[in-house]
Amino acid sequence: MTRLPLDDLADERPFCVRSSDGERLVVARLVEAGPAGGPVTVVLSQHLTVR
């Protein structure tokens, strides 16, 4: 995925992004989005997977 429509993340809905090697996971939560593709504020939490 190269784009993430911010309209899909309304109401601070979290989403996950996993690294291509499967070792790291980031949980992102949209806090605020500016109008018309302007700046955004997100909270990120990084986690390492245990194998």
N, CA, C and O atoms as a Maestro MAE file, in Angstrom:
{
 s_m_m2io_version
 :::
 2.0.0
}

f_m_ct {
 s_m_title
 :::
 protein
 m_atom[204] {
  # First column is atom index #
  i_m_mmod_type
  r_m_x_coord
  r_m_y_coord
  r_m_z_coord
  i_m_residue_number
  s_m_chain_name
  s_m_pdb_residue_name
  s_m_pdb_atom_name
  i_m_atomic_number
  :::
  1 25 0.852 -1.170 0.000 1 A "MET " " N  " 7
  2 3 0.000 0.000 0.000 1 A "MET " " CA " 6
  3 2 0.894 1.227 0.000 1 A "MET " " C  " 6
  4 15 1.843 1.302 0.781 1 A "MET " " O  " 8
  5 25 0.610 2.171 -0.849 2 A "THR " " N  " 7
  6 3 1.396 3.400 -0.896 2 A "THR " " CA " 6
  7 2 0.609 4.620 -0.467 2 A "THR " " C  " 6
  8 15 1.186 5.680 -0.223 2 A "THR " " O  " 8
  9 25 -0.702 4.479 -0.374 3 A "ARG " " N  " 7
  10 3 -1.547 5.600 0.045 3 A "ARG " " CA " 6
  11 2 -2.558 5.098 1.065 3 A "ARG " " C  " 6
  12 15 -2.995 3.948 1.019 3 A "ARG " " O  " 8
  13 25 -2.917 5.981 1.981 4 A "LEU " " N  " 7
  14 3 -3.921 5.647 2.978 4 A "LEU " " CA " 6
  15 2 -4.898 6.805 3.066 4 A "LEU " " C  " 6
  16 15 -4.554 7.857 3.604 4 A "LEU " " O  " 8
  17 25 -6.116 6.634 2.546 5 A "PRO " " N  " 7
  18 3 -7.102 7.716 2.584 5 A "PRO " " CA " 6
  19 2 -7.466 8.048 4.038 5 A "PRO " " C  " 6
  20 15 -7.940 7.181 4.771 5 A "PRO " " O  " 8
  21 25 -7.248 9.278 4.447 6 A "LEU " " N  " 7
  22 3 -7.510 9.681 5.826 6 A "LEU " " CA " 6
  23 2 -8.989 9.622 6.171 6 A "LEU " " C  " 6
  24 15 -9.342 9.512 7.345 6 A "LEU " " O  " 8
  25 25 -9.859 9.693 5.171 7 A "ASP " " N  " 7
  26 3 -11.295 9.564 5.440 7 A "ASP " " CA " 6
  27 2 -11.623 8.192 6.027 7 A "ASP " " C  " 6
  28 15 -12.616 8.043 6.740 7 A "ASP " " O  " 8
  29 25 -10.796 7.195 5.731 8 A "ASP " " N  " 7
  30 3 -11.009 5.854 6.261 8 A "ASP " " CA " 6
  31 2 -10.610 5.753 7.734 8 A "ASP " " C  " 6
  32 15 -10.886 4.738 8.375 8 A "ASP " " O  " 8
  33 25 -9.969 6.783 8.278 9 A "LEU " " N  " 7
  34 3 -9.460 6.744 9.642 9 A "LEU " " CA " 6
  35 2 -10.196 7.694 10.567 9 A "LEU " " C  " 6
  36 15 -9.619 8.175 11.542 9 A "LEU " " O  " 8
  37 25 -11.427 7.966 10.288 10 A "ALA " " N  " 7
  38 3 -12.203 8.892 11.109 10 A "ALA " " CA " 6
  39 2 -12.305 8.398 12.548 10 A "ALA " " C  " 6
  40 15 -12.183 7.202 12.815 10 A "ALA " " O  " 8
  41 25 -12.527 9.323 13.462 11 A "ASP " " N  " 7
  42 3 -12.741 9.022 14.884 11 A "ASP " " CA " 6
  43 2 -11.565 8.303 15.528 11 A "ASP " " C  " 6
  44 15 -11.757 7.397 16.339 11 A "ASP " " O  " 8
  45 25 -10.357 8.702 15.171 12 A "GLU " " N  " 7
  46 3 -9.127 8.176 15.766 12 A "GLU " " CA " 6
  47 2 -9.015 6.658 15.654 12 A "GLU " " C  " 6
  48 15 -8.428 6.016 16.525 12 A "GLU " " O  " 8
  49 25 -9.566 6.084 14.600 13 A "ARG " " N  " 7
  50 3 -9.521 4.639 14.389 13 A "ARG " " CA " 6
  51 2 -8.077 4.188 14.162 13 A "ARG " " C  " 6
  52 15 -7.423 4.689 13.248 13 A "ARG " " O  " 8
  53 25 -7.563 3.253 14.972 14 A "PRO " " N  " 7
  54 3 -6.180 2.794 14.793 14 A "PRO " " CA " 6
  55 2 -6.045 1.844 13.610 14 A "PRO " " C  " 6
  56 15 -7.018 1.221 13.184 14 A "PRO " " O  " 8
  57 25 -4.832 1.744 13.088 15 A "PHE " " N  " 7
  58 3 -4.527 0.772 12.051 15 A "PHE " " CA " 6
  59 2 -3.103 0.270 12.266 15 A "PHE " " C  " 6
  60 15 -2.310 0.922 12.946 15 A "PHE " " O  " 8
  61 25 -2.779 -0.874 11.696 16 A "CYS " " N  " 7
  62 3 -1.468 -1.494 11.887 16 A "CYS " " CA " 6
  63 2 -0.703 -1.520 10.578 16 A "CYS " " C  " 6
  64 15 -1.282 -1.641 9.499 16 A "CYS " " O  " 8
  65 25 0.624 -1.404 10.700 17 A "VAL " " N  " 7
  66 3 1.528 -1.543 9.565 17 A "VAL " " CA " 6
  67 2 2.622 -2.502 9.998 17 A "VAL " " C  " 6
  68 15 3.264 -2.288 11.026 17 A "VAL " " O  " 8
  69 25 2.840 -3.556 9.225 18 A "ARG " " N  " 7
  70 3 3.867 -4.542 9.549 18 A "ARG " " CA " 6
  71 2 5.039 -4.381 8.583 18 A "ARG " " C  " 6
  72 15 4.840 -4.146 7.391 18 A "ARG " " O  " 8
  73 25 6.252 -4.509 9.099 19 A "SER " " N  " 7
  74 3 7.432 -4.423 8.242 19 A "SER " " CA " 6
  75 2 7.461 -5.609 7.284 19 A "SER " " C  " 6
  76 15 6.851 -6.645 7.548 19 A "SER " " O  " 8
  77 25 8.167 -5.451 6.180 20 A "SER " " N  " 7
  78 3 8.196 -6.513 5.169 20 A "SER " " CA " 6
  79 2 8.846 -7.794 5.690 20 A "SER " " C  " 6
  80 15 8.551 -8.877 5.185 20 A "SER " " O  " 8
  81 25 9.722 -7.694 6.685 21 A "ASP " " N  " 7
  82 3 10.335 -8.896 7.253 21 A "ASP " " CA " 6
  83 2 9.485 -9.520 8.356 21 A "ASP " " C  " 6
  84 15 9.837 -10.578 8.878 21 A "ASP " " O  " 8
  85 25 8.377 -8.886 8.718 22 A "GLY " " N  " 7
  86 3 7.476 -9.415 9.724 22 A "GLY " " CA " 6
  87 2 7.954 -9.260 11.153 22 A "GLY " " C  " 6
  88 15 7.309 -9.757 12.076 22 A "GLY " " O  " 8
  89 25 9.075 -8.578 11.355 23 A "GLU " " N  " 7
  90 3 9.666 -8.433 12.687 23 A "GLU " " CA " 6
  91 2 9.064 -7.293 13.501 23 A "GLU " " C  " 6
  92 15 9.032 -7.361 14.730 23 A "GLU " " O  " 8
  93 25 8.589 -6.253 12.836 24 A "ARG " " N  " 7
  94 3 8.107 -5.062 13.537 24 A "ARG " " CA " 6
  95 2 6.669 -4.754 13.141 24 A "ARG " " C  " 6
  96 15 6.241 -4.981 12.009 24 A "ARG " " O  " 8
  97 25 5.949 -4.233 14.116 25 A "LEU " " N  " 7
  98 3 4.564 -3.841 13.903 25 A "LEU " " CA " 6
  99 2 4.391 -2.436 14.469 25 A "LEU " " C  " 6
  100 15 4.825 -2.155 15.587 25 A "LEU " " O  " 8
  101 25 3.762 -1.561 13.705 26 A "VAL " " N  " 7
  102 3 3.474 -0.210 14.174 26 A "VAL " " CA " 6
  103 2 1.963 -0.044 14.225 26 A "VAL " " C  " 6
  104 15 1.260 -0.321 13.253 26 A "VAL " " O  " 8
  105 25 1.478 0.409 15.366 27 A "VAL " " N  " 7
  106 3 0.066 0.754 15.514 27 A "VAL " " CA " 6
  107 2 -0.007 2.274 15.426 27 A "VAL " " C  " 6
  108 15 0.626 2.981 16.210 27 A "VAL " " O  " 8
  109 25 -0.775 2.763 14.480 28 A "ALA " " N  " 7
  110 3 -0.902 4.207 14.259 28 A "ALA " " CA " 6
  111 2 -2.339 4.627 14.527 28 A "ALA " " C  " 6
  112 15 -3.286 3.906 14.212 28 A "ALA " " O  " 8
  113 25 -2.480 5.809 15.113 29 A "ARG " " N  " 7
  114 3 -3.816 6.361 15.388 29 A "ARG " " CA " 6
  115 2 -3.824 7.808 14.926 29 A "ARG " " C  " 6
  116 15 -3.009 8.613 15.374 29 A "ARG " " O  " 8
  117 25 -4.740 8.134 14.034 30 A "LEU " " N  " 7
  118 3 -4.897 9.498 13.543 30 A "LEU " " CA " 6
  119 2 -5.528 10.347 14.642 30 A "LEU " " C  " 6
  120 15 -6.595 10.007 15.154 30 A "LEU " " O  " 8
  121 25 -4.873 11.452 15.006 31 A "VAL " " N  " 7
  122 3 -5.397 12.347 16.036 31 A "VAL " " CA " 6
  123 2 -6.116 13.521 15.392 31 A "VAL " " C  " 6
  124 15 -7.215 13.893 15.802 31 A "VAL " " O  " 8
  125 25 -5.481 14.101 14.377 32 A "GLU " " N  " 7
  126 3 -6.061 15.280 13.723 32 A "GLU " " CA " 6
  127 2 -5.570 15.345 12.287 32 A "GLU " " C  " 6
  128 15 -4.404 15.071 12.006 32 A "GLU " " O  " 8
  129 25 -6.466 15.709 11.382 33 A "ALA " " N  " 7
  130 3 -6.109 15.863 9.973 33 A "ALA " " CA " 6
  131 2 -6.523 17.241 9.499 33 A "ALA " " C  " 6
  132 15 -7.651 17.676 9.727 33 A "ALA " " O  " 8
  133 25 -5.595 17.929 8.832 34 A "GLY " " N  " 7
  134 3 -5.897 19.225 8.260 34 A "GLY " " CA " 6
  135 2 -6.755 19.070 7.014 34 A "GLY " " C  " 6
  136 15 -6.825 17.982 6.441 34 A "GLY " " O  " 8
  137 25 -7.400 20.135 6.595 35 A "PRO " " N  " 7
  138 3 -8.258 20.071 5.410 35 A "PRO " " CA " 6
  139 2 -7.459 19.928 4.118 35 A "PRO " " C  " 6
  140 15 -6.319 20.382 4.022 35 A "PRO " " O  " 8
  141 25 -8.066 19.300 3.145 36 A "ALA " " N  " 7
  142 3 -7.541 19.223 1.774 36 A "ALA " " CA " 6
  143 2 -6.113 18.695 1.707 36 A "ALA " " C  " 6
  144 15 -5.264 19.275 1.030 36 A "ALA " " O  " 8
  145 25 -5.847 17.592 2.411 37 A "GLY " " N  " 7
  146 3 -4.524 16.982 2.314 37 A "GLY " " CA " 6
  147 2 -3.448 17.735 3.064 37 A "GLY " " C  " 6
  148 15 -2.264 17.564 2.775 37 A "GLY " " O  " 8
  149 25 -3.831 18.564 4.021 38 A "GLY " " N  " 7
  150 3 -2.867 19.315 4.806 38 A "GLY " " CA " 6
  151 2 -2.166 18.432 5.826 38 A "GLY " " C  " 6
  152 15 -2.205 17.207 5.717 38 A "GLY " " O  " 8
  153 25 -1.527 19.042 6.814 39 A "PRO " " N  " 7
  154 3 -0.771 18.278 7.806 39 A "PRO " " CA " 6
  155 2 -1.679 17.406 8.671 39 A "PRO " " C  " 6
  156 15 -2.861 17.696 8.856 39 A "PRO " " O  " 8
  157 25 -1.089 16.332 9.193 40 A "VAL " " N  " 7
  158 3 -1.811 15.433 10.087 40 A "VAL " " CA " 6
  159 2 -1.000 15.224 11.361 40 A "VAL " " C  " 6
  160 15 0.216 15.410 11.377 40 A "VAL " " O  " 8
  161 25 -1.689 14.836 12.417 41 A "THR " " N  " 7
  162 3 -1.051 14.453 13.674 41 A "THR " " CA " 6
  163 2 -1.419 13.011 13.948 41 A "THR " " C  " 6
  164 15 -2.598 12.655 13.952 41 A "THR " " O  " 8
  165 25 -0.401 12.166 14.182 42 A "VAL " " N  " 7
  166 3 -0.643 10.756 14.481 42 A "VAL " " CA " 6
  167 2 0.126 10.361 15.733 42 A "VAL " " C  " 6
  168 15 1.122 10.992 16.087 42 A "VAL " " O  " 8
  169 25 -0.340 9.323 16.390 43 A "VAL " " N  " 7
  170 3 0.368 8.701 17.507 43 A "VAL " " CA " 6
  171 2 0.819 7.336 17.014 43 A "VAL " " C  " 6
  172 15 0.017 6.569 16.482 43 A "VAL " " O  " 8
  173 25 2.118 7.025 17.192 44 A "LEU " " N  " 7
  174 3 2.682 5.767 16.718 44 A "LEU " " CA " 6
  175 2 3.228 4.960 17.889 44 A "LEU " " C  " 6
  176 15 3.855 5.511 18.793 44 A "LEU " " O  " 8
  177 25 2.986 3.646 17.868 45 A "SER " " N  " 7
  178 3 3.557 2.735 18.841 45 A "SER " " CA " 6
  179 2 4.212 1.603 18.063 45 A "SER " " C  " 6
  180 15 3.564 0.942 17.252 45 A "SER " " O  " 8
  181 25 5.513 1.380 18.314 46 A "GLN " " N  " 7
  182 3 6.230 0.311 17.604 46 A "GLN " " CA " 6
  183 2 6.375 -0.891 18.515 46 A "GLN " " C  " 6
  184 15 6.665 -0.752 19.703 46 A "GLN " " O  " 8
  185 25 6.171 -2.087 17.943 47 A "HIS " " N  " 7
  186 3 6.259 -3.323 18.703 47 A "HIS " " CA " 6
  187 2 7.102 -4.317 17.917 47 A "HIS " " C  " 6
  188 15 7.012 -4.374 16.690 47 A "HIS " " O  " 8
  189 25 7.915 -5.095 18.611 48 A "LEU " " N  " 7
  190 3 8.683 -6.168 17.984 48 A "LEU " " CA " 6
  191 2 7.948 -7.474 18.201 48 A "LEU " " C  " 6
  192 15 7.456 -7.741 19.297 48 A "LEU " " O  " 8
  193 25 7.869 -8.288 17.163 49 A "THR " " N  " 7
  194 3 7.192 -9.571 17.303 49 A "THR " " CA " 6
  195 2 8.150 -10.591 17.893 49 A "THR " " C  " 6
  196 15 9.354 -10.539 17.644 49 A "THR " " O  " 8
  197 25 7.622 -11.504 18.663 50 A "VAL " " N  " 7
  198 3 8.421 -12.564 19.276 50 A "VAL " " CA " 6
  199 2 8.156 -13.849 18.504 50 A "VAL " " C  " 6
  200 15 7.008 -14.244 18.303 50 A "VAL " " O  " 8
  201 25 9.216 -14.479 18.083 51 A "ARG " " N  " 7
  202 3 9.074 -15.732 17.319 51 A "ARG " " CA " 6
  203 2 9.698 -16.859 18.064 51 A "ARG " " C  " 6
  204 15 9.685 -17.995 17.590 51 A "ARG " " O  " 8
  :::
 }
 m_bond[203] {
  # First column is bond index #
  i_m_from
  i_m_to
  i_m_order
  :::
  1 1 2 1
  2 2 3 1
  3 3 4 2
  4 3 5 1
  5 5 6 1
  6 6 7 1
  7 7 8 2
  8 7 9 1
  9 9 10 1
  10 10 11 1
  11 11 12 2
  12 11 13 1
  13 13 14 1
  14 14 15 1
  15 15 16 2
  16 15 17 1
  17 17 18 1
  18 18 19 1
  19 19 20 2
  20 19 21 1
  21 21 22 1
  22 22 23 1
  23 23 24 2
  24 23 25 1
  25 25 26 1
  26 26 27 1
  27 27 28 2
  28 27 29 1
  29 29 30 1
  30 30 31 1
  31 31 32 2
  32 31 33 1
  33 33 34 1
  34 34 35 1
  35 35 36 2
  36 35 37 1
  37 37 38 1
  38 38 39 1
  39 39 40 2
  40 39 41 1
  41 41 42 1
  42 42 43 1
  43 43 44 2
  44 43 45 1
  45 45 46 1
  46 46 47 1
  47 47 48 2
  48 47 49 1
  49 49 50 1
  50 50 51 1
  51 51 52 2
  52 51 53 1
  53 53 54 1
  54 54 55 1
  55 55 56 2
  56 55 57 1
  57 57 58 1
  58 58 59 1
  59 59 60 2
  60 59 61 1
  61 61 62 1
  62 62 63 1
  63 63 64 2
  64 63 65 1
  65 65 66 1
  66 66 67 1
  67 67 68 2
  68 67 69 1
  69 69 70 1
  70 70 71 1
  71 71 72 2
  72 71 73 1
  73 73 74 1
  74 74 75 1
  75 75 76 2
  76 75 77 1
  77 77 78 1
  78 78 79 1
  79 79 80 2
  80 79 81 1
  81 81 82 1
  82 82 83 1
  83 83 84 2
  84 83 85 1
  85 85 86 1
  86 86 87 1
  87 87 88 2
  88 87 89 1
  89 89 90 1
  90 90 91 1
  91 91 92 2
  92 91 93 1
  93 93 94 1
  94 94 95 1
  95 95 96 2
  96 95 97 1
  97 97 98 1
  98 98 99 1
  99 99 100 2
  100 99 101 1
  101 101 102 1
  102 102 103 1
  103 103 104 2
  104 103 105 1
  105 105 106 1
  106 106 107 1
  107 107 108 2
  108 107 109 1
  109 109 110 1
  110 110 111 1
  111 111 112 2
  112 111 113 1
  113 113 114 1
  114 114 115 1
  115 115 116 2
  116 115 117 1
  117 117 118 1
  118 118 119 1
  119 119 120 2
  120 119 121 1
  121 121 122 1
  122 122 123 1
  123 123 124 2
  124 123 125 1
  125 125 126 1
  126 126 127 1
  127 127 128 2
  128 127 129 1
  129 129 130 1
  130 130 131 1
  131 131 132 2
  132 131 133 1
  133 133 134 1
  134 134 135 1
  135 135 136 2
  136 135 137 1
  137 137 138 1
  138 138 139 1
  139 139 140 2
  140 139 141 1
  141 141 142 1
  142 142 143 1
  143 143 144 2
  144 143 145 1
  145 145 146 1
  146 146 147 1
  147 147 148 2
  148 147 149 1
  149 149 150 1
  150 150 151 1
  151 151 152 2
  152 151 153 1
  153 153 154 1
  154 154 155 1
  155 155 156 2
  156 155 157 1
  157 157 158 1
  158 158 159 1
  159 159 160 2
  160 159 161 1
  161 161 162 1
  162 162 163 1
  163 163 164 2
  164 163 165 1
  165 165 166 1
  166 166 167 1
  167 167 168 2
  168 167 169 1
  169 169 170 1
  170 170 171 1
  171 171 172 2
  172 171 173 1
  173 173 174 1
  174 174 175 1
  175 175 176 2
  176 175 177 1
  177 177 178 1
  178 178 179 1
  179 179 180 2
  180 179 181 1
  181 181 182 1
  182 182 183 1
  183 183 184 2
  184 183 185 1
  185 185 186 1
  186 186 187 1
  187 187 188 2
  188 187 189 1
  189 189 190 1
  190 190 191 1
  191 191 192 2
  192 191 193 1
  193 193 194 1
  194 194 195 1
  195 195 196 2
  196 195 197 1
  197 197 198 1
  198 198 199 1
  199 199 200 2
  200 199 201 1
  201 201 202 1
  202 202 203 1
  203 203 204 2
  :::
 }
}
